[in-house]
Amino acid sequence: MKRFLLILGVFALVGLSSCRSDRTGKPLITRDFPTGNWERFDFVERTIVLDKPATYDLDLEAWFDDNYTFNYFSVVFTVFDTAGNPLRSRDYKFTLKDRDGSWKSEALEGRYRFRFPINNELTLNEPGTYIFRLENHMPITPLTGIREVSIINNK
């Protein structure tokens, strides 16, 4: 019985030690907007420390409510390297509504969820500290009707 418990303990320890906060399907970055407003230069970001090369497959997930008046959503996603220089940066513009103004998503408890791929096979080859930043790139501030944004790692 002791041997069985020891083996079980070792497997549990190995399993727990392999857990990481950026594992598949978990948000690397997430921000709730309780008031439904996102200011133009209120960056959503996270510092990530890598001890070995890593590859990411990233999606943007965003939740909106009926106060969101635009039919599109525009953001800039940037990865800064160890020295703080932009390593990769790209603008994204996603369509949220049809031409008639109908949401392209079903309402869930009064909110509309969208998930878009933003960077497949993002490889960071050097160990170091990186900053992943999401920037509101809409023409009005504060942007109203946005409830949450997340960057999800699928790899």
Sequence and secondary structure as in RCSB ss.txt:
>XXXX:A:sequence
MKRFLLILGVFALVGLSSCRSDRTGKPLITRDFPTGNWERFDFVERTIVLDKPATYDLDLEAWFDDNYTFNYFSV
VFTVFDTAGNPLRSRDYKFTLKDRDGSWKSEALEGRYRFRFPINNELTLNEPGTYIFRLENHMPITPLTGIREVS
IINNK
>XXXX:A:secstr
 HHHHHHHHHHHHHHHHT  TT TTSEEEEEE TTSEE TT  EEEEEEESS EEEEEEEEEEE TT   SEEEE
EEEEE TTS EEEEEEEEEE B TTS BSS EETTEEEEEEEEEEEEEE S EEEEEEEEE  SSSSEESEEEEE
EEE  
